[in-house]
Amino acid sequence: MSYLRRDIETNLGREIGEYQHKLMEVADNFNEEKIEQFEERLNAISGLRSNLVSRLSNLTNMVGEEINLNTTVFSDVQTTLESRTNRIRAVKSSVAQRVLALSRFD
């Protein structure tokens, strides 16, 4: 069973990294004149995050023990997200807070 758990950890870890990269790309494309469209993209990203969290929970139950994942955002992605959310916060702080919340898996 341990090989299955390691495989799940590897694949979900990769998917979480890809998700965080997508979030960074969405934040990078923020346009203050198109806030509504930006929020729609955040809704799509939120759906991806919910799917990952749900799968993690289901797989943890299936395996019967905790799945060890490092969900810390890579430093380059974190730096970019912080820079972008500072710019977004200047226009609409609630949207910036949402971007930051979507970056966390704790």
C-alpha positions, -999 to 999 in steps of 0.1 A, spaced: 0 0 0 29 23 6 39 24 -31 3 35 -39 5 63 -13 38 75 -28 24 74 -63 -6 95 -51 16 119 -33 38 124 -64 9 129 -88 -12 152 -65 19 172 -57 25 177 -94 -11 187 -99 -10 212 -70 22 228 -85 4 230 -119 -26 246 -102 -5 272 -84 12 280 -117 -22 285 -134 -32 308 -105 -1 328 -110 -8 331 -147 -43 343 -140 -31 369 -115 -4 380 -140 -31 388 -165 -51 411 -142 -66 440 -161 -82 467 -139 -107 475 -167 -119 439 -168 -124 430 -132 -156 410 -138 -138 388 -164 -109 383 -140 -133 372 -112 -148 347 -137 -113 332 -142 -109 331 -105 -142 311 -103 -127 286 -127 -95 284 -107 -115 279 -75 -132 249 -91 -99 234 -99 -88 239 -62 -120 224 -49 -115 194 -71 -79 189 -58 -90 193 -22 -119 168 -27 -96 143 -44 -70 146 -16 -97 139 10 -111 109 -9 -77 94 -15 -67 99 21 -98 79 31 -91 52 5 -55 47 15 -65 48 52 -37 71 63 -25 107 58 -11 116 24 20 138 29 20 166 4 41 197 4 16 224 -6 39 253 -1 40 276 -31 73 276 -49 93 307 -41 92 321 -77 54 316 -79 49 331 -44 70 362 -54 50 367 -86 17 362 -67 27 387 -40 37 412 -67 5 408 -86 -18 408 -56 -2 441 -45 -12 456 -79 -47 440 -77 -51 453 -41 -47 489 -53 -77 484 -75 -99 460 -55 -86 445 -23 -113 418 -20 -101 403 -53 -65 404 -41 -75 385 -9 -93 359 -29 -62 353 -51 -41 348 -19 -67 325 -4 -68 304 -36 -30 300 -33 -32 282 1 -40 246 8 -40 247 46 
